[in-house]
Amino acid sequence: MRIGTVIGNVWATRKEDGLTGLKFLFVQLEDTGGKPIDAPLIAADRIGAGIGDTVMVTMGSAARFAIPEQDVPVDAVIIGIVDSIDVESR
């Protein structure tokens, strides 16, 4: 799992049938200090995240298990909205 911030919405009026009904968001992944890492990615969202929310994202084959009732071609899924993060520095 990774941590990131939702930075935008993605609308697609035409898509694979299995993706119908899913919401897609742009997520900027971040390190433990909140600094952006990598390029933003598109993640499917079924829990109601919005722009500015800090979210947990699962990626790769694990993302497909987050939508068990469908066999969908997704590589990233938002699986949680983060309330707080507490990282001890050494």
Secondary structure in CASP SS format (residue, H / E / C, confidence):
PFRMAT SS
TARGET T0000
AUTHOR 0000-0000-0000
METHOD secondary structure of the structure
MODEL  1
M C 1.00
R E 1.00
I E 1.00
G E 1.00
T E 1.00
V E 1.00
I E 1.00
G E 1.00
N E 1.00
V E 1.00
W C 1.00
A C 1.00
T C 1.00
R C 1.00
K C 1.00
E C 1.00
D H 1.00
G H 1.00
L H 1.00
T C 1.00
G C 1.00
L C 1.00
K E 1.00
F E 1.00
L E 1.00
F E 1.00
V E 1.00
Q E 1.00
L E 1.00
E E 1.00
D C 1.00
T C 1.00
G C 1.00
G C 1.00
K C 1.00
P E 1.00
I C 1.00
D C 1.00
A C 1.00
P C 1.00
L E 1.00
I E 1.00
A E 1.00
A E 1.00
D E 1.00
R C 1.00
I C 1.00
G C 1.00
A C 1.00
G C 1.00
I C 1.00
G C 1.00
D C 1.00
T E 1.00
V E 1.00
M E 1.00
V E 1.00
T E 1.00
M E 1.00
G C 1.00
S H 1.00
A H 1.00
A H 1.00
R H 1.00
F H 1.00
A C 1.00
I C 1.00
P C 1.00
E C 1.00
Q C 1.00
D C 1.00
V C 1.00
P C 1.00
V C 1.00
D C 1.00
A E 1.00
V E 1.00
I E 1.00
I E 1.00
G E 1.00
I E 1.00
V C 1.00
D C 1.00
S C 1.00
I C 1.00
D C 1.00
V C 1.00
E C 1.00
S C 1.00
R C 1.00
END
